[in-house]
Amino acid sequence: MSSITATYGHGTENDFVIIYDPNGEIELSERAIRSICNRQNGVGADGVIRIQQQNGKWFMDYRNADGSIAEMCGNGIRVMARYLVERGHQAAGIFPILTRDGAKFISAPDSGDITVNMGQVAQVEGEISASANGNSWSGYNINVGNPHAVVFVEDINQVGDLAIAPSVSPDDSYPDGVNVEFVQFLESGELAMRVHERGVGETRSCGTGTCAVALAATLKRNKRLPAKWVIHPPGGRLEVEIDAHSNAILTGPAVLVKEVEIGAFLE
């Protein structure tokens, strides 16, 4: 059994196992990802981030907890940036990280919150609705490099259990699955949200989801861009600004918690 050390961390309690593998020497099967992310007998996480290099730049190889490949992850990329800076692989400041959704530029100080330019966020034409626990809500089809169905509710606590993926219609809207966000406008003018992520289940937070929520809230309130929102997923507080060119800028914490041994899961 080989010994391979990884790092466990989170961004607003959206948690990840980070594997530093710049040269792509570690084989990661779907089975291995599922074993690592299993909360009963693995490390337990929402996903795995393998840090690689491509043409001298950092690349984020992100996998969902079920082993499926994802375009990117807004909370995860901030945790990856914290790892790179804290472990001395990258100087603090502004730098790019490549993803399957293109290059994302990071502003990572030595300590404190990390900001990432998530790129363009856009509404996709066509009405959608999401149903959970016998209730249905209409909402917005939003693309943040990955798909999101964002619906607004009167009380976030009345959505019910999200152990099972909400159903979204029309049925053919998301052939590769979708992240579903439930959003409540708070009296403070801020937003509360819950999210069911494809390939994972309900998570404590979702970075791309908060960007989708920010655009949907802007549309819902008939606001003009630029717009800025403070969003509260169950795991904490995030800020999202959408500029005049529809670029979403996400700011929030990123924390490295502990080292973990994953060699047994790769056998």
Buried (B, 14 or more C-beta within 10 A) or exposed (E): EEEBEBBBBBBBBBBBBBBBBEEEEBEBEEEBBBBBBBEEEBBBBBBBBBBBBEEEEBBBBBBBBBBBEBBBBBBBBBBBBBBBBBEEEBEBEEBEBBBBBEBBBBBBEEEEBBBBBBBBBBBBEEEBBBBBEEEEBEBBBBBBBBBBBBBBBEEBEEBEEBEEBBEBBEEEBBEEBBBBBBBBBEEEEBBBBBBBBBBBBBBBBBBBBBBBBBBBBBBBEEEEEBBBBBBBBBBBBBBBBBBEEBBBBBBBBBBBEEEBEBEBBBE
